[in-house]
Amino acid sequence: MKLSINARTVMGAGLVLTVFLLLTGLALDRAFEDSALTSIQERLRGQLYLLIGETEVSDDGVISLPEKSTLVRLNQPDSGLYAWVYRGQQTVWQSGSVISIKPHVHDELPPGKEEFELLDAPKGFAMSYGIKWQIDKTSIPITFTLLEDTSAFENQINGYRRTLWSWLGGMAILLLITQLLVLRWGLRPLRTVANELAQIEQGQQEQLNSQYPAELQGLTSNLNALLTHERAQQQRYRHALADLAHSLKTPLAVLQGAVDDPDTVREQAGRIQQSIDYQLQRAATAGRSGLNSPILLRPIIESLTNALQKVYADKQVQFKLDIPSDLTLRADQGDLTELFGNLLDNACKWCQQTITCHTRVSNNNIEVTILDDGPGIPSDKIEQILLRGMRADQAVAGQGIGLAVVKEITEAYEGKLILSNQPPNGLEVKLTLPKNAH
């Protein structure tokens, strides 16, 4: 069974709270019981000393105590406090309170020896103390015993336990209610996320708009970036299909009327293939996304330059790269390969021999500059060559979609593409891309 975060937290907190309160209650109960026993022991010791103080021994060794003890309870029948005095193992005196209980017999204790114990019959706490009463050269062993029944102690303990567990139970309920309220308040942002996602599914809003705590800002920001990326991707698909359908109308119409003209058929077939290639590349662009992993830029460009040096071996193209080896860019590797592949290929077509590529990082952006030593492009044609199918020189091989693809990819990554002539060098392409995803 899959439990909600709320249920798991409540169950965990309830279990921890129960164990904590149980251990706390047991510890307090034990501490109070020990304290009560110590109190009884101290009280009986004090009363025993009073009883010893009342004791008299005559010269002939007769032990006597007053008819009425200063300990009032010893004079009251069945008062719960009882006393015995022993000479050796012989009982020589017992208090007036000893009526219905069985007499307690205690062994002789050595002088100064004290014993405190819980008796079963008669049931009670017994305190005994042994002394030696010296008469001339005669020592008389006397043992004093006080017995107090457990009823007062048990009532005290039971009353304390009722109070203790009542308060602990009440505190447990109060703490659980407080935890539930705190938990409900703490999980409110998650419920808000769920509600907003439901509204996005229903088309009532486009992204998460609420203000979220710092712990959720990374999640909500990435979700918004993902939603934006997916909408942009769908928009590119729709536009690419619409543009493809529109661009194929004219070539197909021409083909229908030129079945017997091979040159026209080949020309229109080339246009159709060019449109398909461009629109497929446009639709396949991944674009900027918070899910993109950091990609090292230098290995991609080095791989492209190594391949282009073989393609344009007759020119013996020399590449000068000034790109840090640790420079990364959050983007799709296929997009970067297509982007820089088109730019470097275009530079190879127009250069004399040398192509310079360097980067600069500023304000969380990466600026890549590619400069060739070719003739450049007339200023009035710079805007035109960024359109699909346009080339600066029809004599140079190509379909005229490379820079248009570069422009589409750059826009998908919210970047900028600037072309300018840099006499006497040639054409400079300055590409600015965000270093990190949203």
C-alpha positions, 0 to 999 in steps of 0.5 A: 500500500502506498502511503501519502507523505502526510500519512507517513509523517503522522505515523512516524511522528505518532510512533516516536511520540508514543515511544518517547512519552512511554519511556518518559512516563516509566522513568518518572514513575520509577523516580517518584516511586524511589522518592516515595520509598526514600521518604518512607524510609526517612520517616520510619527512621525518625520515628524509630529514633523517637521510640528508642528515646522513649525506652527505659531499662531498669538496673535489673534489666527490665525494658519499659516504655511509656503507656502513651507514646509520643507517636500518636498512631502507635496508641491507636488500634489498627492505625497502620503504624506498629512497633515491637521491641525485642530483647534478643529474640523475645518480644518484650513490648508491642504498641497499642496499635497491634491488635488484629495483625499477626505479631512480627518477630525479628531476629536480633540485630547487631548494634548500629545495624539498620534494616529496611524491608517490604514484608508480605505478612503482615504487609508493610514497610519495616524498619529495624534497628539494633542497639546494646544497652549497657548496665554496669558490666551487662550488655542487653541486646535490644532490637526495635522494629517499626512497621507501616502498612502500604495502603498510604504508599499505594494510594500515593503511587496510584494517584500519582500514576493516574495524574501522570498518565492523564497528563502525558496522554493529554499532552500526546493528543495535544502534540499530535494535533499540533503536529498535524496542523504544522504538517498541514501548514508545512505541506501546503506548498506541495498541495499548491504545486499539485493543484497548479499542475492539475490546472495546467493539465486542464489548460487553465494556466501555462506554468506554476505561478505561485510563490514557493519556499526556497526548498521547492524553488528548484523543483518549480523552476525546472518544471516551468523550464520543462513546460516552456521547452515542451511548448516551444518544441510542439510549436516548432513541430507545428510550424515546421509541418505548416511551413513544409506543407506550404513550401511543397505546394509550388514544387509539386504543382510544377512537377505535375506540369513538367512530367516530360522535362527532366531538368525541371523535375530534378530542380523541383525534386532538389527543392523538395529535398531541401525543404524537407531537410530544413524543416526536419532539422528545424523540428528536431532542434531540442532547444534550451531546457533545464534538463540539459546536461553540461557539455564540454564545448572544446571537444565538439569543436575540435571533432568538427575541425578535424573532420572539416580539415579532411573535407577541405584538404585542398585548402589546407585550412588552419584552425586557431582555437582559443577555447578553455578545455573546461568550458561547458554549455547546457545544451543538447549535443546534437544541437551544438554539433549542428550549430557549430558544424554549419558555422565552421563549414560555412567558414571553410567554404569562404576562407582562404586558409585560416579560421579563428575561433575563440570564446568569452564568458560574461554575465552567465553567457558564452560568446563564441566568435568565428572569424575567417580570412575570406572576402566577407559578405556584402552588407546588404546580403547579411540579412538575406543569407539568414533566410532559408535557401539564400546563398551569398554566391550561387557558385558555391555548393550548398542548399542555402539552409545552413545559416538559417538552421543556425539562426533557428537553433540560436533562437531556440536557445534564446541566444543571439547571432550577429554577422559582420564584416571585419576587413581585411579579415573576412566574415565574423560570426558572433554567437551568444548563448546562455551558459546555464539553463533556466 
